Amino acid sequence: MIHGQSAVDIRMRTYGDRLRVEVRDNEPHPPIPAAILDTAETGDDEAESGRGLLIVDAIASDWGSSPVGRGKTTWFEMLIPAA
């Protein structure tokens, strides 16, 4: 896992038919999907990183972020297929 310069705590939980993944870090700024950033901000439009939220947005049923202490928790949920 490549991440910013902070400690990371990952939690996975199931709620009935949903899986929720939470990533807590010490970075206070909210996450911004790379598609919203322009090339000047990302530095390289062919970079191999920085597109995690685009992937999350494509596969998750819902996602968001909320401040926690000096950092934030970014989470996403996915539906668990019926067996």
Backbone as a chain_set.jsonl record, in Angstrom:
{"seq": "MIHGQSAVDIRMRTYGDRLRVEVRDNEPHPPIPAAILDTAETGDDEAESGRGLLIVDAIASDWGSSPVGRGKTTWFEMLIPAA", "coords": {"N": [[0.842, -1.173, 0.0], [0.66, 2.107, -0.938], [0.909, 5.203, 0.524], [0.217, 8.487, 1.902], [2.359, 10.521, 4.025], [1.755, 9.442, 6.735], [0.565, 7.611, 9.62], [-1.515, 4.725, 9.176], [-4.689, 3.297, 9.664], [-6.635, 0.521, 9.105], [-9.887, -0.721, 8.773], [-12.254, -3.322, 8.474], [-15.613, -4.144, 8.092], [-18.674, -5.971, 8.356], [-22.039, -5.418, 7.534], [-24.844, -6.8, 7.531], [-25.848, -7.069, 4.339], [-23.701, -5.643, 3.346], [-20.27, -4.667, 2.928], [-18.051, -2.741, 4.71], [-15.293, -0.66, 4.408], [-12.871, 1.065, 6.147], [-10.505, 3.653, 6.228], [-8.27, 5.186, 8.187], [-6.35, 8.103, 8.688], [-3.689, 10.483, 9.398], [-3.848, 12.802, 7.982], [-5.375, 15.858, 7.549], [-6.788, 16.956, 5.38], [-9.563, 16.648, 3.171], [-10.196, 13.835, 0.977], [-9.675, 14.014, -2.572], [-10.928, 13.065, -5.617], [-8.852, 12.052, -8.354], [-9.721, 12.782, -10.923], [-10.856, 15.233, -10.611], [-8.767, 16.888, -10.115], [-6.393, 18.898, -11.89], [-3.781, 18.47, -14.394], [-1.595, 20.035, -13.599], [-1.83, 20.023, -10.838], [-1.655, 17.297, -10.129], [0.729, 16.586, -11.264], [1.499, 14.649, -13.145], [-0.095, 13.26, -15.78], [-0.002, 10.605, -16.439], [0.675, 9.174, -14.225], [1.323, 6.435, -11.968], [-0.024, 6.264, -9.628], [-2.393, 7.752, -7.302], [-4.977, 7.544, -8.139], [-6.748, 6.148, -6.653], [-9.253, 6.799, -5.443], [-10.86, 7.073, -7.673], [-11.076, 4.444, -8.517], [-12.302, 3.343, -6.253], [-14.737, 4.785, -6.356], [-15.793, 3.689, -8.667], [-16.288, 0.989, -8.016], [-17.602, 0.899, -5.572], [-20.656, 1.007, -3.643], [-21.2, 3.208, -2.192], [-19.36, 5.967, -0.793], [-17.262, 7.986, 1.35], [-15.938, 10.638, 3.446], [-14.827, 11.694, 6.638], [-13.933, 14.053, 9.184], [-11.675, 13.15, 11.824], [-10.442, 13.539, 14.933], [-7.198, 14.761, 14.6], [-7.022, 13.992, 12.014], [-8.548, 12.09, 9.407], [-11.234, 9.875, 8.443], [-11.671, 7.844, 5.745], [-14.039, 6.126, 3.897], [-15.604, 3.268, 2.315], [-18.35, 1.453, 0.89], [-19.453, -1.754, -0.121], [-21.719, -3.885, -1.803], [-22.48, -7.142, -0.667], [-22.549, -9.999, -2.511], [-25.34, -12.236, -2.784], [-25.27, -15.597, -1.597]], "CA": [[0.0, 0.0, 0.0], [1.362, 3.375, -0.974], [0.055, 6.187, 1.171], [0.903, 9.709, 2.318], [3.303, 10.407, 5.13], [1.109, 9.333, 8.043], [0.155, 6.262, 10.024], [-2.795, 4.343, 8.586], [-5.432, 2.246, 10.343], [-7.661, 0.014, 8.195], [-10.892, -1.587, 9.406], [-13.262, -3.89, 7.586], [-16.769, -4.608, 8.87], [-19.842, -6.352, 7.566], [-23.34, -4.981, 8.041], [-25.849, -7.49, 6.718], [-25.47, -7.32, 2.941], [-22.678, -4.675, 2.954], [-18.93, -4.643, 3.489], [-17.577, -1.359, 4.863], [-13.861, -0.542, 4.611], [-12.54, 2.4, 6.64], [-9.075, 3.949, 6.286], [-8.053, 6.386, 9.003], [-4.985, 8.61, 8.617], [-3.447, 11.731, 10.122], [-3.934, 13.915, 7.038], [-6.668, 16.482, 7.798], [-7.469, 17.404, 4.17], [-10.455, 15.634, 2.597], [-9.705, 13.246, -0.278], [-10.232, 14.558, -3.809], [-10.652, 12.146, -6.729], [-7.877, 12.569, -9.313], [-10.399, 13.36, -12.087], [-11.18, 16.621, -10.302], [-7.507, 17.621, -10.146], [-5.827, 19.031, -13.234], [-2.423, 17.937, -14.53], [-0.664, 20.861, -12.825], [-1.914, 19.617, -9.434], [-1.219, 15.909, -9.964], [2.123, 16.513, -11.675], [1.73, 13.729, -14.257], [-1.368, 12.64, -16.134], [0.207, 9.174, -16.626], [1.227, 8.638, -12.973], [0.814, 5.117, -11.606], [-0.728, 6.35, -8.354], [-3.231, 8.93, -7.184], [-6.301, 7.321, -8.718], [-7.462, 5.204, -5.801], [-10.656, 7.168, -5.246], [-11.594, 6.783, -8.91], [-11.374, 3.006, -8.464], [-13.312, 3.177, -5.198], [-16.005, 5.307, -6.862], [-16.299, 2.779, -9.7], [-16.734, -0.315, -7.5], [-18.327, 1.011, -4.309], [-22.038, 1.478, -3.695], [-21.172, 4.515, -1.551], [-18.105, 6.264, -0.107], [-17.203, 9.332, 1.894], [-14.844, 10.934, 4.35], [-15.214, 12.576, 7.733], [-12.813, 14.376, 10.067], [-11.553, 12.407, 13.076], [-9.28, 14.07, 15.642], [-6.358, 15.588, 13.718], [-6.989, 13.382, 10.683], [-9.84, 11.791, 8.786], [-11.548, 8.503, 8.059], [-12.278, 7.703, 4.431], [-14.685, 4.818, 3.913], [-16.457, 2.897, 1.191], [-19.18, 0.27, 1.101], [-19.745, -2.597, -1.282], [-22.728, -4.896, -1.537], [-21.994, -8.522, -0.64], [-23.475, -10.793, -3.314], [-26.016, -13.357, -2.128], [-24.612, -16.881, -1.877]], "C": [[0.889, 1.239, 0.0], [0.413, 4.42, -0.408], [0.884, 7.405, 1.53], [1.791, 9.47, 3.525], [2.6, 10.409, 6.48], [0.811, 7.873, 8.342], [-1.239, 5.995, 9.455], [-3.393, 3.211, 9.4], [-6.553, 1.823, 9.408], [-8.589, -0.915, 8.963], [-11.882, -2.057, 8.353], [-14.367, -4.461, 8.454], [-17.876, -5.037, 7.914], [-21.094, -5.89, 8.302], [-24.397, -5.624, 7.152], [-25.327, -7.788, 5.331], [-24.387, -6.364, 2.436], [-21.345, -4.941, 3.644], [-18.513, -3.183, 3.546], [-16.085, -1.397, 5.175], [-13.587, 0.902, 5.016], [-11.019, 2.543, 6.715], [-8.932, 5.264, 7.046], [-6.591, 6.791, 8.888], [-4.887, 9.941, 9.342], [-3.484, 12.953, 9.22], [-5.313, 14.572, 7.176], [-7.45, 16.865, 6.541], [-8.354, 16.303, 3.598], [-9.889, 15.084, 1.289], [-10.41, 13.872, -1.477], [-9.903, 13.579, -4.927], [-9.768, 12.808, -7.78], [-8.545, 13.222, -10.517], [-10.738, 14.824, -11.86], [-9.921, 17.49, -10.357], [-7.041, 17.782, -11.577], [-4.374, 18.556, -13.232], [-1.414, 18.737, -13.713], [-0.668, 20.456, -11.356], [-1.386, 18.203, -9.22], [0.226, 15.725, -10.38], [2.365, 15.622, -12.883], [0.424, 13.022, -14.578], [-1.243, 11.155, -16.442], [0.808, 8.523, -15.384], [0.571, 7.299, -12.646], [0.102, 5.124, -10.262], [-1.596, 7.597, -8.355], [-4.625, 8.771, -7.746], [-7.155, 6.361, -7.896], [-8.929, 5.53, -5.621], [-11.486, 6.965, -6.506], [-11.981, 5.306, -8.964], [-12.46, 2.743, -7.427], [-14.674, 3.631, -5.706], [-16.635, 4.367, -7.892], [-16.869, 1.488, -9.126], [-17.611, -0.232, -6.253], [-19.776, 1.442, -4.535], [-22.144, 2.866, -3.071], [-19.798, 4.724, -0.935], [-18.147, 7.695, 0.39], [-16.011, 9.481, 2.815], [-15.355, 11.866, 5.438], [-14.006, 12.837, 8.623], [-12.854, 13.555, 11.349], [-10.299, 12.912, 13.775], [-8.506, 15.01, 14.744], [-6.312, 15.047, 12.292], [-8.377, 13.194, 10.106], [-10.004, 10.284, 8.633], [-12.233, 8.554, 6.704], [-12.804, 6.282, 4.35], [-15.379, 4.555, 2.578], [-17.22, 1.644, 1.563], [-19.415, -0.431, -0.229], [-20.818, -3.58, -0.881], [-22.087, -6.274, -1.592], [-22.997, -9.35, -1.438], [-24.102, -11.926, -2.499], [-25.353, -14.661, -2.535], [-25.431, -17.758, -2.785]], "O": [[1.767, 1.385, 0.851], [-0.746, 4.508, -0.815], [2.113, 7.365, 1.471], [1.944, 8.338, 3.983], [2.837, 11.304, 7.291], [0.803, 7.021, 7.453], [-2.037, 6.915, 9.276], [-2.691, 2.275, 9.783], [-7.339, 2.66, 8.963], [-8.138, -1.785, 9.709], [-12.29, -1.304, 7.47], [-14.106, -5.17, 9.426], [-17.989, -4.52, 6.803], [-21.184, -5.967, 9.527], [-24.795, -5.051, 6.137], [-24.468, -8.651, 5.155], [-24.168, -6.273, 1.228], [-21.3, -5.381, 4.792], [-18.609, -2.467, 2.549], [-15.66, -2.088, 6.101], [-14.004, 1.841, 4.338], [-10.331, 1.65, 7.21], [-9.409, 6.31, 6.607], [-5.696, 5.95, 8.977], [-5.885, 10.463, 9.839], [-3.17, 14.052, 9.676], [-6.326, 13.912, 6.943], [-8.66, 17.079, 6.621], [-7.941, 15.145, 3.543], [-9.182, 15.793, 0.573], [-11.589, 14.217, -1.407], [-8.731, 13.289, -5.168], [-9.921, 13.997, -8.062], [-7.972, 14.15, -11.089], [-10.891, 15.578, -12.82], [-10.003, 18.69, -10.617], [-7.267, 16.897, -12.402], [-3.812, 18.274, -12.174], [-0.464, 18.16, -13.184], [0.366, 20.531, -10.691], [-0.727, 17.944, -8.213], [0.891, 14.806, -9.902], [3.354, 15.819, -13.589], [-0.105, 12.275, -13.754], [-2.253, 10.493, -16.683], [1.387, 7.441, -15.473], [-0.584, 7.057, -12.999], [-0.336, 4.07, -9.802], [-1.546, 8.4, -9.287], [-5.381, 9.739, -7.825], [-8.154, 5.829, -8.38], [-9.768, 4.63, -5.644], [-12.687, 6.711, -6.421], [-13.078, 4.96, -9.403], [-13.417, 2.013, -7.686], [-15.668, 2.933, -5.507], [-17.858, 4.261, -7.98], [-17.826, 0.94, -9.673], [-18.292, -1.2, -5.914], [-20.082, 2.15, -5.495], [-23.068, 3.618, -3.381], [-19.131, 3.75, -0.585], [-18.945, 8.511, -0.072], [-15.186, 8.577, 2.948], [-16.207, 12.72, 5.191], [-13.158, 11.963, 8.802], [-13.925, 13.293, 11.895], [-9.197, 12.732, 13.258], [-9.072, 15.949, 14.185], [-5.616, 15.611, 11.447], [-9.264, 14.027, 10.29], [-9.035, 9.527, 8.689], [-13.251, 9.226, 6.536], [-12.096, 5.336, 4.695], [-15.695, 5.474, 1.823], [-16.804, 0.874, 2.428], [-19.553, 0.188, -1.284], [-20.833, -4.06, 0.253], [-21.253, -6.546, -2.455], [-24.174, -9.4, -1.082], [-23.454, -12.5, -1.624], [-24.923, -14.818, -3.678], [-25.013, -18.869, -3.112]]}, "num_chains": 1, "name": "protein.A"}
